[in-house]
Amino acid sequence: MRERFIIGVTGASGSIYSRNLIEKMSKMDVDLHLIISEKGEEVFEFETGTSFASFVEKLQSENGGAAIVLENNCDMFSKVASGSFNVDAMVILPCSMKTLSALSNGYSASLLERAADVMLKEKKTLIVAPRESPVSSIHLRNMLRLSESGAVIMPASPGFYTHPETIDDLADFITGKILNSLSIEHDLGTEWKGR
Ligand SMILES: Cc1cc2nc3c(=O)[nH]c(=O)nc-3n(C[C@H](O)[C@H](O)[C@H](O)COP(=O)(O)O)c2cc1C
């Protein structure tokens, strides 16, 4: 069976990160289930100038390798709402403090939140990329609770030891770190080579 991944996108700033990761994974031989929150759609369009739906349609028409399903965030009848549907890993990129709070409290009011809750209860890989600055004690506690429940907390904060020159280089850094966590090989040059 091909590997199955869910990518959740919320209304935090950083749409270029999700766009970059989804573009890269769309070229892989995997099943991709994409879920975006209502605020995520607004922020994605505001930051990239393209609606998420047309971005996904374009990738689907390019037929890059991945089978891409755009899920409806209101549809609790979706396969990904159930632990019986085998998913290898889920990434939430970027993750708002609101969704972080929902996850750390097991409060699943949307498909995105439910799918992430399922990953936690099934002890599957859940990578959460929070985006906020500064963070409050509440945010930190929510991150700690999620980490203690098995999630990988991966702040969307690129390193600079790779000498990035463009915004895409910065996004590639985050994509590379996420692909490392998913044990997917890549050539994004994020590995430290020593001096
Ligand atoms: C342009 C814009 C940028 C935002 N950036 C952030 C952010 O970086 N982090 C965050 O936690 N919330 C951010 N928000 C607020 C969230 O969109 C808001 O809390 C929303 O309820 C999140 O809902 P969701 O998690 O269901 O997407 C931003 C909102 C807007 C309009």
The ligand as a Tripos MOL2 file, in Angstrom:
@<TRIPOS>MOLECULE
LIG
   31    33     1     0     0
SMALL
NO_CHARGES

@<TRIPOS>ATOM
      1 C1         -3.4270   37.4800    8.3930 C.3       1 LIG1
      2 C2         -3.6050   36.6590    9.6430 C.ar      1 LIG1
      3 C3         -2.5090   36.0880   10.2380 C.ar      1 LIG1
      4 C4         -2.6420   35.3240   11.3940 C.ar      1 LIG1
      5 N1         -1.5250   34.7640   11.9410 N.ar      1 LIG1
      6 C5         -1.6510   33.9850   13.0330 C.ar      1 LIG1
      7 C6         -0.4940   33.3240   13.5590 C.ar      1 LIG1
      8 O1          0.6180   33.4430   13.0640 O.2       1 LIG1
      9 N2         -0.6770   32.5060   14.6220 N.ar      1 LIG1
     10 C7         -1.8940   32.3090   15.1890 C.ar      1 LIG1
     11 O2         -1.9970   31.5310   16.1440 O.2       1 LIG1
     12 N3         -3.0130   32.9310   14.7100 N.ar      1 LIG1
     13 C8         -2.9170   33.7450   13.6370 C.ar      1 LIG1
     14 N4         -4.0370   34.3620   13.1200 N.ar      1 LIG1
     15 C9         -5.3210   34.1960   13.8120 C.3       1 LIG1
     16 C10        -6.0160   32.8960   13.4190 C.3       1 LIG1
     17 O3         -6.3650   32.9220   12.0390 O.3       1 LIG1
     18 C11        -7.2870   32.7200   14.2830 C.3       1 LIG1
     19 O4         -6.9330   32.4730   15.6300 O.3       1 LIG1
     20 C12        -8.1890   31.6150   13.7850 C.3       1 LIG1
     21 O5         -9.2910   31.4920   14.6510 O.3       1 LIG1
     22 C13        -7.4820   30.2820   13.6750 C.3       1 LIG1
     23 O6         -8.4250   29.3110   13.3040 O.3       1 LIG1
     24 P1         -7.9870   27.8920   12.7500 P.3       1 LIG1
     25 O7         -6.9680   27.3280   13.6830 O.co2     1 LIG1
     26 O8         -9.2480   27.0830   12.7420 O.co2     1 LIG1
     27 O9         -7.4440   28.1050   11.3850 O.co2     1 LIG1
     28 C14        -3.9230   35.1310   11.9650 C.ar      1 LIG1
     29 C15        -5.0340   35.7120   11.3510 C.ar      1 LIG1
     30 C16        -4.8670   36.4770   10.2180 C.ar      1 LIG1
     31 C17        -6.0940   37.0970    9.5830 C.3       1 LIG1
@<TRIPOS>BOND
     1     1     2 1
     2     2     3 ar
     3     2    30 ar
     4     3     4 ar
     5     4     5 ar
     6     4    28 ar
     7     5     6 ar
     8     6     7 ar
     9     6    13 1
    10     7     8 2
    11     7     9 ar
    12     9    10 ar
    13    10    11 2
    14    10    12 ar
    15    12    13 ar
    16    13    14 ar
    17    14    15 1
    18    14    28 ar
    19    15    16 1
    20    16    17 1
    21    16    18 1
    22    18    19 1
    23    18    20 1
    24    20    21 1
    25    20    22 1
    26    22    23 1
    27    23    24 1
    28    24    25 2
    29    24    26 1
    30    24    27 1
    31    28    29 ar
    32    29    30 ar
    33    30    31 1
@<TRIPOS>SUBSTRUCTURE
     1 LIG1         1 GROUP 0 **** ****
